[in-house]
Amino acid sequence: MKKLKKQWNKVTVLLLTFGIVFGLFGAMPVQAQDGNASGSTIFDVKIVHTNDIHARVEEDDYNQVIGMDRLSGIAQTFTEGADGSLMLDSGDTFHGQPIATLVKGESVAKLMKACGYDAMTTGNHDWSYGKERLKELGGIANVKILSGNIKNADGTSFFDTDELVKEITKNGKTLKIGVFGVSDPEMKNKTTPSNVEGLDFQDAVAYAKREAATLKAEGCDVVIALSHTLDPKNVAAQVDGVDLWLCGHEHIELSESVTTPDGSKTYVSESGHYLNSVGLIDLNCTMDEDGSVHVDYEKTSVDYEEAQNYPKDASVTAVLDTIKAENETELNRVIGTSPVELDGVWEHIRIGQTNLGNVITDAYLLATGADIAFENAGGIRASIAAGTVTYGDVINVSPYGNYVVTKKLTGAQIKEMLESSLTIQKNCIVANDSGEWDAWPNDSGSYLQVGGITVRFDPAQPAGARVLSVQKDGQELDDTKEYTVAVNNYLAGSDSYPQLANAAEIGEYSCCEELLIQFFEQGSDAVTASAAKQNMIQTTKETEEPEQPSVPVTPSVPEQPSKEQPEAAKTEMKKEQASGTKTSVKSPKTADSNELFCWMILLLLSGGAGSICLVQGNKR
């Protein structure tokens, strides 16, 4: 009994101890989800990020394009309940598809406004309609275009503002977020020069350092940079004071942190391209009692398949439907005439050069000033009938929204490309003659339509020896000389032509259909002249080889004595006279001197015979 009492006392002590402990916890204030015991506040900031949409605004299952109406649904779902949100884009947005180019980007700007974008920076393709039009599009979209390192000639910023500042208030505290934008100076060389005439693209890193410091000095707790640059991680690693970089241009998925010069960490994010994915970023910003802020970053990428779990925004769908209806009228706009039918038949452009191939490559040459142009057969999707040519006709020929780039290749590399193209052509001819669809090679679309050169070839020769001659302006290409070549951006990276794929881009231009429209706007005479060209000439090696000069035969004795000195002797004398050297010139032997010599011999012989007769007569 004593033992049991002792055990009960121990239990009682334990219960009292637990009661005291829990009582103390109960007396303490409960920490809320948005703060802690020290009085800190957590701001839940959600950011929706896109880049390099290139006017892919309509949902497209085949190409895995999410579409702007579903993008808006994703943004609304993700940001619901957040303390604050931003919708940001990193450029190359307004240009790239017929739905945009038909109205010089206005359709995309209207959709951006409907989605609720806050700000963007510029990509090189956003300049395609000219610098003033780009400003107009920013107004239509109701977004701030932030590219503060782009200056006018007088040093002022080209765009109306260099920064966006957003304040979020919670629990009596205010979080201040500053956003700025920067474009790589190299972007100036990746658009038509007239689009950016008079503008100075200043050093991106130097500007970012200044602007980040300025925003911090203005009291911004969090600084976000929008960039359209080459090698975004390298840029971010050189700049202190930026918490998050949202990047574009590289067409990659990126979510990493890098260390800046002062030892701090910054996050770098890029969200694919062509609206194949959307970047959803959680910024948990913890503000301590002393006002200092710590930022935690978490990103989720939503691809096309995952996007199907989100609803479409009906209001954005309505805007898109209106735009498409309005564009139907624009598609019927006449942009020129063609006196002849321009052949874009699928089979024809794979087995030989056509007049439409001439026109397309000449359009590229006109716009770029390149030496040579190529177009892959797969990039040509329709013919153009003789008569009036509409915007829609051109879109049917070039519907992909590809743009033109230029690269440098040597004459030898160009000939290698032509050899590869002729091999593809030969296989296509076999397939066409067979009548079997399955016989067509997988790379049939890589056969090249050419412009700016005249190629003579013999298909009967072995692979690698079919190109007999390649002339530019009547002169053979120099194997070691570099030539500027214009192609669409798809062909520029083709596996069929590593010479082209491995070469660096030196220029970027407008969409293929825009350049073709500009060519038609010259008038029908330009179309006629281009269509009539013979850029690819099939011949034979024997025909192209020069004949061996015949060896002259000199008669031993001319029937008629020559009264003039032979030309060779005259030439020899002139050369010697021209040299200024005194020489004794021997007159060549002629038929006259030979005849005189014979008469002298006869006279001597006859004289000798006469003397012999005389001697013999005296002896008798």
C-alpha positions as CSV (number, residue, x, y, z in Angstrom):
1,M,0.0,0.0,0.0
2,K,2.9,2.3,0.9
3,K,4.5,1.5,-2.5
4,L,1.3,2.3,-4.4
5,K,1.0,5.7,-2.6
6,K,4.5,6.5,-3.5
7,Q,3.9,5.8,-7.2
8,W,0.7,7.9,-7.1
9,N,2.7,10.9,-5.7
10,K,5.1,10.6,-8.6
11,V,2.2,10.7,-11.1
12,T,0.7,13.7,-9.4
13,V,4.0,15.6,-9.6
14,L,4.3,14.8,-13.4
15,L,0.8,16.0,-14.0
16,L,1.4,19.3,-12.2
17,T,4.6,19.8,-14.1
18,F,2.8,19.4,-17.5
19,G,0.0,21.7,-16.4
20,I,2.4,24.4,-15.5
21,V,4.3,24.1,-18.8
22,F,1.1,24.2,-20.9
23,G,-0.2,27.0,-18.8
24,L,2.8,29.1,-19.7
25,F,2.4,28.3,-23.4
26,G,-1.3,29.3,-23.1
27,A,-0.3,32.7,-21.6
28,M,2.0,33.4,-24.6
29,P,0.6,35.1,-27.8
30,V,0.0,32.7,-30.7
31,Q,2.3,33.3,-33.7
32,A,0.2,34.2,-36.8
33,Q,1.1,32.7,-40.2
34,D,2.3,36.1,-41.4
35,G,4.6,36.9,-38.6
36,N,6.6,35.6,-35.6
37,A,7.3,36.4,-31.9
38,S,9.7,39.1,-32.8
39,G,7.1,41.1,-34.7
40,S,8.1,40.2,-38.3
41,T,5.6,40.2,-41.1
42,I,5.7,37.8,-44.1
43,F,4.4,39.3,-47.4
44,D,3.2,36.7,-49.9
45,V,4.1,38.2,-53.3
46,K,3.2,36.2,-56.4
47,I,4.7,37.0,-59.8
48,V,3.5,35.7,-63.2
49,H,6.3,35.8,-65.8
50,T,6.5,35.2,-69.5
51,N,9.2,35.9,-72.1
52,D,9.7,35.4,-75.9
53,I,6.1,34.9,-76.7
54,H,6.7,36.1,-80.3
55,A,2.9,36.7,-80.8
56,R,2.0,33.1,-80.1
57,V,-1.3,34.2,-78.5
58,E,-3.7,31.5,-79.7
59,E,-3.9,28.1,-78.1
60,D,-2.2,25.5,-80.3
61,D,-2.2,21.9,-79.3
62,Y,0.2,20.8,-82.0
63,N,2.8,23.4,-81.1
64,Q,2.0,23.3,-77.3
65,V,1.1,27.0,-77.1
66,I,-0.9,27.8,-74.0
67,G,-2.7,30.8,-75.4
68,M,-3.4,34.2,-73.8
69,D,-6.9,33.4,-72.6
70,R,-5.7,30.4,-70.6
71,L,-2.6,32.4,-69.5
72,S,-4.9,34.9,-67.9
73,G,-6.8,32.1,-66.2
74,I,-3.5,30.7,-64.8
75,A,-2.6,34.2,-63.5
76,Q,-5.9,34.7,-61.8
77,T,-5.8,31.3,-60.1
78,F,-2.2,31.6,-58.9
79,T,-2.4,35.2,-57.5
80,E,-5.8,34.7,-55.8
81,G,-5.4,35.5,-52.0
82,A,-1.8,36.9,-52.4
83,D,-0.8,40.0,-50.5
84,G,0.4,41.4,-53.8
85,S,1.1,40.3,-57.3
86,L,2.8,41.4,-60.5
87,M,2.5,40.2,-64.1
88,L,5.7,40.8,-66.0
89,D,7.2,40.0,-69.4
90,S,10.8,40.0,-70.6
91,G,10.4,41.0,-74.3
92,D,10.0,39.7,-77.8
93,T,6.2,39.9,-77.4
94,F,4.6,42.0,-80.1
95,H,6.0,40.4,-83.2
96,G,6.3,37.0,-84.8
97,Q,2.9,35.8,-86.1
98,P,0.5,37.0,-88.8
99,I,-2.1,37.9,-86.1
100,A,0.4,40.5,-84.9
101,T,2.1,41.6,-88.1
102,L,-1.2,42.3,-89.8
103,V,-1.9,45.1,-87.4
104,K,1.7,46.0,-86.4
105,G,1.4,44.4,-83.0
106,E,-1.8,46.0,-81.9
107,S,-3.6,42.6,-81.4
108,V,-0.9,41.4,-78.9
109,A,-1.0,44.8,-77.1
110,K,-4.8,44.5,-76.6
111,L,-4.4,41.0,-75.2
112,M,-1.7,42.0,-72.8
113,K,-4.0,44.7,-71.5
114,A,-6.8,42.2,-71.1
115,C,-4.5,39.8,-69.2
116,G,-3.4,42.6,-66.8
117,Y,0.3,42.9,-67.4
118,D,2.1,45.5,-65.3
119,A,5.4,45.9,-67.1
120,M,7.8,44.5,-69.7
121,T,11.2,45.1,-71.1
122,T,12.0,45.1,-74.8
123,G,13.3,42.3,-77.0
124,N,15.0,42.9,-80.3
125,H,11.9,41.8,-82.3
126,D,9.7,44.3,-80.4
127,W,11.4,47.0,-82.5
128,S,10.3,45.5,-85.8
129,Y,7.6,48.1,-86.4
130,G,9.8,51.0,-85.6
131,K,10.7,52.8,-82.3
132,E,7.7,55.1,-82.3
133,R,5.2,52.3,-82.9
134,L,6.8,50.4,-80.0
135,K,5.9,53.3,-77.7
136,E,2.4,53.3,-79.0
137,L,2.0,49.6,-78.3
138,G,3.1,50.1,-74.7
139,G,0.2,52.6,-74.4
140,I,-2.3,50.3,-76.0
141,A,-1.2,47.4,-73.7
142,N,-1.3,49.8,-70.6
143,V,2.1,48.5,-69.6
144,K,5.3,50.3,-68.5
145,I,8.0,49.5,-71.0
146,L,11.2,49.4,-68.9
147,S,14.5,49.6,-70.8
148,G,16.3,52.4,-69.1
149,N,19.7,51.8,-70.7
150,I,18.2,52.8,-74.1
151,K,18.8,56.5,-74.5
152,N,18.1,59.3,-77.0
153,A,20.9,61.2,-78.6
154,D,20.7,63.8,-75.9
155,G,21.1,61.2,-73.1
156,T,17.5,61.2,-72.0
157,S,15.6,57.9,-71.7
158,F,13.7,56.9,-74.8
159,F,10.8,55.3,-72.9
160,D,8.6,57.4,-70.6
161,T,9.8,55.8,-67.4
162,D,12.7,53.8,-66.1
163,E,11.0,52.0,-63.2
164,L,7.8,50.6,-61.7
165,V,7.3,50.9,-57.9
166,K,4.6,48.9,-56.1
167,E,3.7,49.2,-52.4
168,I,2.0,46.4,-50.4
169,T,0.7,47.1,-47.0
170,K,0.0,44.5,-44.3
171,N,-0.2,44.6,-40.5
172,G,0.6,48.2,-40.6
173,K,3.8,47.7,-42.5
174,T,4.6,48.5,-46.1
175,L,6.7,46.5,-48.5
176,K,8.1,48.5,-51.4
177,I,9.0,46.7,-54.6
178,G,11.0,48.3,-57.4
179,V,11.2,47.0,-61.0
180,F,13.5,48.1,-63.7
181,G,14.4,46.8,-67.1
182,V,17.5,46.4,-69.3
183,S,18.3,45.4,-72.9
184,D,21.5,43.9,-74.1
185,P,23.3,46.5,-76.4
186,E,23.7,43.6,-78.8
187,M,20.0,43.8,-79.4
188,K,20.6,46.9,-81.5
189,N,22.3,44.8,-84.1
190,K,19.5,42.3,-84.1
191,T,16.9,44.4,-85.7
192,T,16.8,46.5,-88.9
193,P,18.9,49.6,-88.3
194,S,16.2,52.1,-89.2
195,N,14.0,50.7,-86.4
196,V,16.5,52.0,-83.7
197,E,18.0,55.0,-85.6
198,G,19.3,57.7,-83.2
199,L,19.1,55.5,-80.1
200,D,22.1,54.6,-77.9
201,F,21.9,51.1,-76.2
202,Q,24.2,51.7,-73.2
203,D,26.1,49.1,-71.3
204,A,23.6,46.8,-69.6
205,V,25.6,45.9,-66.5
206,A,26.7,49.5,-65.7
207,Y,23.1,50.7,-66.0
208,A,21.7,47.8,-63.9
209,K,24.2,48.7,-61.1
210,R,23.2,52.3,-61.1
211,E,19.4,51.6,-61.2
212,A,19.5,49.0,-58.5
213,A,21.4,51.4,-56.2
214,T,18.9,54.1,-57.0
215,L,15.9,52.0,-56.2
216,K,17.4,50.9,-52.9
217,A,18.2,54.5,-52.1
218,E,14.5,55.3,-52.8
219,G,13.5,52.9,-50.1
220,C,12.7,49.8,-52.1
221,D,12.9,46.7,-50.0
222,V,12.8,44.3,-53.0
223,V,14.4,45.0,-56.4
224,I,13.4,43.0,-59.6
225,A,15.2,43.3,-62.9
226,L,13.6,42.5,-66.2
227,S,16.2,41.7,-68.8
228,H,16.5,40.7,-72.5
229,T,20.1,39.7,-72.7
230,L,22.7,37.2,-73.8
231,D,24.0,35.1,-70.9
232,P,21.6,36.3,-68.2
233,K,23.4,34.6,-65.3
234,N,26.7,36.3,-66.2
235,V,24.9,39.7,-66.2
236,A,23.2,39.0,-62.9
237,A,26.4,37.9,-61.2
238,Q,27.9,41.3,-61.8
239,V,25.2,43.4,-60.2
240,D,24.6,43.9,-56.4
241,G,21.2,44.9,-55.0
242,V,18.9,42.9,-57.3
243,D,16.8,40.2,-55.6
244,L,15.3,38.6,-58.7
245,W,16.2,38.7,-62.4
246,L,13.4,37.8,-64.9
247,C,15.1,37.1,-68.2
248,G,14.4,36.6,-71.9
249,H,16.1,36.1,-75.3
250,E,17.8,32.7,-74.7
251,H,14.6,30.7,-75.1
252,I,15.4,28.4,-72.1
253,E,14.0,27.3,-68.9
254,L,16.1,28.7,-66.1
255,S,15.7,28.8,-62.3
256,E,19.0,29.3,-60.5
257,S,20.7,31.5,-57.9
258,V,24.0,33.3,-58.5
259,T,26.4,35.1,-56.1
260,T,26.9,38.8,-56.7
261,P,30.2,40.8,-56.0
262,D,29.2,41.6,-52.4
263,G,28.5,38.0,-51.6
264,S,24.7,38.2,-51.7
265,K,22.5,35.8,-53.5
266,T,20.2,36.7,-56.4
267,Y,17.7,34.5,-58.3
268,V,17.7,34.2,-62.1
269,S,14.6,32.9,-63.9
270,E,13.6,32.5,-67.6
271,S,10.4,30.8,-68.8
272,G,11.0,29.1,-72.1
273,H,9.5,30.6,-75.2
274,Y,6.5,30.8,-77.5
275,L,4.2,30.6,-74.5
276,N,5.0,26.9,-74.1
277,S,5.3,27.6,-70.4
278,V,4.5,30.2,-67.8
279,G,6.7,31.0,-64.8
280,L,4.8,31.2,-61.4
281,I,7.1,32.7,-58.7
282,D,6.4,32.9,-55.0
283,L,8.4,35.6,-53.3
284,N,8.0,35.2,-49.5
285,C,9.3,38.5,-48.2
286,T,9.9,38.5,-44.5
287,M,10.1,42.0,-42.9
288,D,11.7,42.1,-39.5
289,E,10.7,44.5,-36.7
290,D,13.7,46.7,-37.7
291,G,12.4,46.9,-41.3
292,S,15.0,44.6,-42.9
293,V,13.6,42.2,-45.5
294,H,14.6,38.7,-46.3
295,V,13.4,37.2,-49.7
296,D,12.7,33.5,-50.3
297,Y,12.1,32.4,-53.9
298,E,10.2,29.4,-55.2
299,K,9.3,28.9,-58.9
300,T,6.9,26.6,-60.6
301,S,6.9,26.2,-64.4
302,V,3.5,25.4,-65.9
303,D,3.8,23.8,-69.3
304,Y,1.1,23.1,-71.9
305,E,-0.1,19.9,-70.4
306,E,-0.3,21.3,-66.9
307,A,-2.0,24.4,-68.2
308,Q,-5.0,22.4,-69.2
309,N,-5.9,22.1,-65.5
310,Y,-6.6,25.9,-65.4
311,P,-9.6,27.6,-66.8
312,K,-9.6,30.1,-69.7
313,D,-10.5,33.7,-69.0
314,A,-13.7,34.2,-71.0
315,S,-13.1,38.0,-71.2
316,V,-9.7,37.5,-72.9
317,T,-11.2,34.9,-75.3
318,A,-13.8,37.5,-76.3
319,V,-11.0,40.0,-77.1
320,L,-9.2,37.3,-79.1
321,D,-12.3,36.4,-81.1
322,T,-12.8,40.1,-82.0
323,I,-9.2,40.5,-83.1
324,K,-9.5,37.4,-85.4
325,A,-12.7,38.7,-87.0
326,E,-11.1,42.1,-87.7
327,N,-8.0,40.4,-89.2
328,E,-10.1,38.7,-91.8
329,T,-10.7,42.1,-93.4
330,E,-7.0,42.9,-93.4
331,L,-6.1,39.6,-95.0
332,N,-8.0,40.7,-98.1
333,R,-5.9,43.9,-98.5
334,V,-4.1,44.0,-101.9
335,I,-0.4,44.5,-101.6
336,G,0.7,44.1,-105.2
337,T,0.4,42.1,-108.4
338,S,2.1,39.3,-110.1
339,P,2.0,39.0,-114.0
340,V,2.8,35.3,-113.7
341,E,1.8,32.4,-111.5
342,L,4.4,31.9,-108.8
343,D,5.0,28.2,-108.3
344,G,5.0,26.9,-104.7
345,V,3.6,23.5,-105.4
346,W,4.9,21.1,-102.7
347,E,6.6,18.7,-105.1
348,H,8.0,21.3,-107.5
349,I,9.9,23.3,-104.8
350,R,11.6,20.0,-103.7
351,I,12.8,18.9,-107.1
352,G,14.0,22.2,-108.6
353,Q,14.2,25.9,-108.4
354,T,10.9,27.7,-109.0
355,N,10.0,31.3,-109.8
356,L,8.5,31.7,-106.3
357,G,11.8,30.6,-104.9
358,N,13.4,33.4,-106.9
359,V,11.0,36.0,-105.5
360,I,11.4,34.9,-101.9
361,T,15.2,34.9,-102.0
362,D,15.3,38.2,-103.8
363,A,13.0,39.6,-101.1
364,Y,15.5,38.6,-98.5
365,L,18.4,40.1,-100.5
366,L,16.5,43.4,-100.9
367,A,15.8,43.7,-97.2
368,T,19.2,42.6,-95.9
369,G,21.7,43.7,-98.5
370,A,23.2,40.2,-98.3
371,D,25.3,38.6,-101.1
372,I,23.4,35.3,-101.2
373,A,20.0,34.1,-99.9
374,F,18.6,30.6,-99.3
375,E,15.0,29.4,-98.5
376,N,14.3,25.8,-97.6
377,A,11.5,24.2,-99.6
378,G,9.6,23.4,-96.3
379,G,9.3,27.1,-95.6
380,I,7.2,27.6,-98.8
381,R,3.6,26.5,-98.2
382,A,1.5,27.7,-101.2
383,S,1.6,29.2,-104.7
384,I,0.5,32.7,-105.7
385,A,-1.8,33.0,-108.7
386,A,-1.2,35.5,-111.5
387,G,-3.1,38.8,-110.8
388,T,-3.6,40.8,-107.6
389,V,-1.8,39.6,-104.6
390,T,-3.3,40.0,-101.1
391,Y,-1.9,40.0,-97.7
392,G,-3.6,36.6,-97.2
393,D,-1.8,35.2,-100.2
394,V,1.6,36.0,-98.7
395,I,0.6,34.6,-95.3
396,N,-0.4,31.4,-97.1
397,V,3.1,31.1,-98.6
398,S,4.9,32.0,-95.3
399,P,2.6,31.2,-92.4
400,Y,5.1,30.3,-89.7
401,G,6.2,33.7,-88.4
402,N,9.9,32.9,-89.1
403,Y,12.2,35.9,-89.4
404,V,15.3,36.4,-91.5
405,V,18.8,36.3,-90.1
406,T,22.2,36.9,-91.8
407,K,25.4,34.9,-91.3
408,K,28.9,34.8,-92.8
409,L,30.0,31.8,-94.8
410,T,33.0,31.1,-97.0
411,G,32.7,30.3,-100.6
412,A,33.8,26.7,-99.8
413,Q,31.1,26.3,-97.2
414,I,28.4,27.6,-99.6
415,K,29.5,25.1,-102.2
416,E,29.3,22.3,-99.5
417,M,25.7,23.4,-98.8
418,L,24.8,23.3,-102.4
419,E,26.2,19.8,-102.7
420,S,24.1,18.7,-99.8
421,S,21.0,20.3,-101.3
422,L,21.6,18.6,-104.7
423,T,21.8,15.2,-102.9
424,I,18.4,16.0,-101.3
425,Q,17.1,17.1,-104.7
426,K,18.2,13.8,-106.3
427,N,16.4,11.8,-103.7
428,C,13.3,13.9,-104.1
429,I,13.3,13.4,-107.9
430,V,13.5,9.6,-107.4
431,A,10.6,9.8,-104.9
432,N,8.5,12.0,-107.2
433,D,9.1,9.7,-110.2
434,S,8.0,6.7,-108.1
435,G,4.6,8.1,-107.4
436,E,4.8,6.8,-103.8
437,W,4.2,9.3,-101.0
438,D,6.3,7.2,-98.5
439,A,9.3,7.3,-100.8
440,W,9.9,11.0,-100.1
441,P,12.9,11.5,-97.8
442,N,12.4,13.0,-94.4
443,D,14.7,15.9,-95.2
444,S,12.8,16.8,-98.5
445,G,12.0,20.2,-97.0
446,S,15.7,21.1,-96.7
447,Y,16.2,21.4,-100.4
448,L,17.4,24.9,-101.1
449,Q,15.9,27.6,-103.3
450,V,18.7,30.0,-104.0
451,G,19.1,33.7,-104.8
452,G,22.0,36.1,-105.6
453,I,24.1,33.4,-107.4
454,T,24.1,31.3,-110.5
455,V,24.8,27.7,-110.0
456,R,25.7,25.2,-112.8
457,F,25.5,21.6,-111.8
458,D,25.6,18.1,-113.2
459,P,23.4,15.6,-111.4
460,A,25.1,12.7,-113.1
461,Q,28.3,13.4,-111.3
462,P,29.1,11.6,-107.9
463,A,28.1,13.3,-104.7
464,G,30.4,16.1,-103.8
465,A,31.3,16.8,-107.4
466,R,27.9,17.9,-108.8
467,V,28.5,21.6,-108.4
468,L,30.5,22.7,-111.4
469,S,30.3,26.5,-111.0
470,V,28.9,29.1,-108.6
471,Q,29.0,32.7,-109.8
472,K,28.2,35.9,-108.1
473,D,27.9,38.9,-110.5
474,G,29.7,36.9,-113.1
475,Q,32.6,35.9,-110.9
476,E,33.3,32.5,-109.4
477,L,33.0,32.4,-105.6
478,D,36.3,32.5,-103.8
479,D,36.6,29.5,-101.5
480,T,38.4,31.5,-98.9
481,K,36.3,34.7,-99.0
482,E,33.4,35.2,-96.7
483,Y,30.0,36.1,-98.1
484,T,26.9,37.4,-96.2
485,V,24.1,34.8,-96.4
486,A,20.4,35.6,-95.6
487,V,18.1,32.7,-94.5
488,N,15.0,32.3,-92.3
489,N,15.8,31.5,-88.6
490,Y,14.5,27.9,-88.9
491,L,16.9,27.1,-91.7
492,A,19.7,28.9,-89.8
493,G,19.8,26.1,-87.3
494,S,19.1,23.2,-89.7
495,D,20.9,19.9,-89.1
496,S,21.1,19.5,-92.8
497,Y,23.5,22.3,-93.1
498,P,26.0,22.4,-90.2
499,Q,28.0,25.0,-92.0
500,L,25.1,27.4,-91.5
501,A,24.0,26.1,-88.1
502,N,27.5,26.6,-86.6
503,A,28.0,30.1,-88.0
504,A,27.2,33.1,-85.7
505,E,24.3,35.4,-86.5
506,I,25.4,38.9,-87.6
507,G,21.9,40.4,-88.1
508,E,18.2,39.8,-87.5
509,Y,15.4,41.2,-89.6
510,S,11.6,41.2,-89.9
511,C,9.3,38.3,-90.5
512,C,9.6,36.5,-93.8
513,E,6.1,37.5,-94.9
514,E,6.8,41.1,-94.2
515,L,9.9,41.1,-96.4
516,L,7.9,39.4,-99.1
517,I,5.2,42.0,-98.9
518,Q,7.8,44.7,-99.2
519,F,9.1,43.1,-102.3
520,F,5.7,43.0,-104.0
521,E,5.1,46.6,-103.1
522,Q,7.9,47.5,-105.5
523,G,5.6,46.8,-108.4
524,S,5.0,44.1,-111.0
525,D,8.2,44.8,-113.0
526,A,10.4,43.7,-110.0
527,V,8.3,40.5,-109.7
528,T,8.6,39.7,-113.4
529,A,12.3,40.2,-113.5
530,S,12.8,38.0,-110.4
531,A,10.6,35.3,-111.6
532,A,12.4,35.0,-114.9
533,K,15.9,34.4,-113.4
534,Q,17.7,31.1,-113.9
535,N,19.6,30.6,-110.7
536,M,20.1,26.9,-111.0
537,I,21.3,25.6,-114.4
538,Q,21.5,21.9,-115.1
539,T,24.3,21.1,-117.5
540,T,27.0,18.4,-118.0
541,K,30.6,18.4,-116.9
542,E,31.7,18.0,-120.5
543,T,29.8,21.1,-121.6
544,E,31.2,23.2,-118.9
545,E,34.9,22.1,-119.4
546,P,36.8,24.5,-121.7
547,E,38.0,23.0,-125.0
548,Q,41.7,22.4,-125.4
549,P,43.3,24.9,-127.8
550,S,44.4,23.3,-131.0
551,V,48.2,23.2,-131.7
552,P,48.9,25.5,-134.7
553,V,50.6,23.8,-137.7
554,T,53.2,25.9,-139.6
555,P,53.7,25.0,-143.3
556,S,57.3,24.2,-144.1
557,V,57.4,26.3,-147.2
558,P,54.6,28.8,-147.9
559,E,53.3,28.8,-151.4
560,Q,53.3,32.5,-151.5
561,P,56.3,34.4,-150.1
562,S,55.3,36.5,-147.1
563,K,55.9,40.2,-147.6
564,E,55.4,41.0,-144.0
565,Q,57.3,40.1,-140.9
566,P,55.6,37.4,-138.8
567,E,53.5,38.7,-135.9
568,A,55.6,36.9,-133.3
569,A,58.7,38.8,-134.4
570,K,56.9,42.1,-134.2
571,T,55.7,41.3,-130.7
572,E,59.1,40.3,-129.6
573,M,60.5,43.5,-130.9
574,K,57.9,45.6,-129.1
575,K,58.6,43.9,-125.8
576,E,62.3,44.5,-126.1
577,Q,61.7,48.1,-127.0
578,A,59.4,48.6,-124.1
579,S,62.0,47.2,-121.7
580,G,64.4,50.0,-122.5
581,T,67.2,47.5,-123.0
582,K,69.4,47.8,-126.1
583,T,69.4,44.5,-128.0
584,S,70.5,43.5,-131.5
585,V,67.5,42.2,-133.3
586,K,68.1,39.6,-135.8
587,S,65.7,39.7,-138.7
588,P,64.0,36.4,-139.2
589,K,64.7,34.3,-142.2
590,T,62.1,34.7,-144.9
591,A,61.3,32.9,-148.2
592,D,63.0,35.7,-150.2
593,S,66.4,35.1,-148.6
594,N,66.1,31.4,-149.1
595,E,65.5,31.8,-152.9
596,L,68.5,34.2,-153.3
597,F,70.7,31.7,-151.5
598,C,69.6,28.9,-154.0
599,W,70.4,31.1,-157.0
600,M,73.9,31.8,-155.6
601,I,74.6,28.1,-155.3
602,L,73.4,27.5,-158.8
603,L,75.6,30.2,-160.2
604,L,78.6,28.9,-158.3
605,L,78.0,25.4,-159.6
606,S,77.5,26.5,-163.1
607,G,80.6,28.7,-162.9
608,G,82.6,25.7,-161.7
609,A,81.2,23.5,-164.4
610,G,82.2,26.1,-167.0
611,S,85.7,26.3,-165.7
612,I,86.1,22.5,-165.9
613,C,84.9,22.4,-169.5
614,L,87.3,25.2,-170.4
615,V,90.3,23.4,-168.8
616,Q,89.4,20.1,-170.5
617,G,89.1,21.9,-173.8
618,N,92.5,23.4,-173.5
619,K,93.9,19.9,-172.7
620,R,92.6,18.5,-176.0
